[in-house]
Amino acid sequence: MRLVFEKELPGFGEVMRRASLKEVPTAILSRQTAGVRGTTLIVNLPGKPAAIATCLSAVFPAVPYALDLIGAGRIETHPAVVAAFRPGSESRNG
C-alpha cells in the first residue's frame, strides 16, 4: 500500500491494531494502515468480518474530519450510530 499512498497516516494503523489487540494477541502481526492519494482516503483493513468491524469502529470517528482535511466530499454521521469528531465541534456532530 505504501506504493499507492501519497501520504501515509500511521495513526490509523496504530489505533486499529490497539483495538484488535483487545480481542486477539496476534493483532501485532497485522498490516493495517491508511493513507491518502489525491482526495481519496484509503484504509487497509483485515480480512475477517469481525476484525473489520473492530477496526472501523475504532477509526471511523476520525474519518469525516480526515476527509475534510484532504478535500474529499463532506460526510455527516448520525450520532446514534457513530459520532464523528471534528475539532471545534465537540458539542455537536459535524
C-alpha positions as CSV (number, residue, x, y, z in Angstrom):
1,M,0.0,0.0,0.0
2,R,2.9,2.4,0.6
3,L,3.5,2.4,-3.1
4,V,-0.1,3.6,-3.6
5,F,-0.2,6.3,-0.9
6,E,1.0,9.8,-1.5
7,K,0.9,10.2,2.3
8,E,0.7,7.5,4.9
9,L,-1.4,8.1,8.0
10,P,0.2,5.8,10.6
11,G,-2.1,6.7,13.4
12,F,-4.9,4.7,11.7
13,G,-2.9,1.5,11.8
14,E,-1.8,2.1,15.4
15,V,-5.4,2.6,16.5
16,M,-6.7,-0.4,14.5
17,R,-4.0,-2.6,16.0
18,R,-4.7,-1.4,19.5
19,A,-8.4,-2.1,19.1
20,S,-7.7,-5.6,17.6
21,L,-5.2,-6.4,20.3
22,K,-8.0,-6.3,22.9
23,E,-9.6,-9.3,21.0
24,V,-6.7,-11.3,19.7
25,P,-3.0,-11.3,20.7
26,T,-1.8,-11.8,17.1
27,A,-3.1,-8.3,16.2
28,I,0.5,-7.1,16.5
29,L,1.2,-9.0,13.3
30,S,-1.4,-7.2,11.2
31,R,-0.6,-4.8,8.4
32,Q,-3.5,-2.4,8.9
33,T,-2.7,1.0,7.7
34,A,-4.2,4.0,5.9
35,G,-3.1,6.8,3.6
36,V,-4.1,9.4,1.2
37,R,-3.9,9.5,-2.6
38,G,-5.3,12.8,-4.0
39,T,-8.6,13.3,-2.3
40,T,-9.1,9.6,-1.6
41,L,-8.7,8.1,1.9
42,I,-7.5,4.5,1.7
43,V,-7.9,2.3,4.7
44,N,-6.3,-1.2,4.6
45,L,-8.4,-3.5,6.7
46,P,-8.0,-7.1,8.0
47,G,-9.7,-10.0,6.2
48,K,-12.1,-11.3,8.9
49,P,-15.5,-9.5,9.1
50,A,-15.4,-9.3,12.9
51,A,-11.9,-7.8,12.7
52,I,-13.1,-5.3,10.1
53,A,-15.9,-4.2,12.4
54,T,-13.5,-3.8,15.3
55,C,-11.1,-1.7,13.2
56,L,-13.7,0.5,11.6
57,S,-15.4,1.1,14.9
58,A,-12.0,2.3,16.3
59,V,-11.1,4.7,13.5
60,F,-14.4,5.8,12.0
61,P,-15.0,8.8,14.3
62,A,-11.9,10.4,12.7
63,V,-12.8,9.6,9.1
64,P,-15.2,12.6,8.4
65,Y,-12.6,15.1,9.6
66,A,-9.8,13.3,7.7
67,L,-12.0,13.6,4.5
68,D,-12.4,17.3,5.3
69,L,-8.7,17.8,5.5
70,I,-7.9,16.1,2.2
71,G,-10.6,17.9,0.3
72,A,-12.9,14.9,-0.3
73,G,-16.6,15.1,-0.1
74,R,-18.0,16.1,3.3
75,I,-19.9,13.4,5.1
76,E,-22.2,13.7,8.1
77,T,-22.9,10.9,10.5
78,H,-25.9,10.1,12.7
79,P,-24.7,10.4,16.3
80,A,-26.8,7.3,17.4
81,V,-24.7,5.2,15.0
82,V,-21.3,6.8,15.2
83,A,-20.3,10.3,16.5
84,A,-17.9,11.9,14.1
85,F,-15.3,14.1,15.7
86,R,-14.3,17.5,14.2
87,P,-12.2,19.9,16.2
88,G,-14.3,22.8,17.4
89,S,-17.5,20.7,17.1
90,E,-17.2,18.7,20.3
91,S,-20.7,19.6,21.4
92,R,-22.3,18.6,18.1
93,N,-22.0,16.1,15.3
94,G,-20.2,17.6,12.3
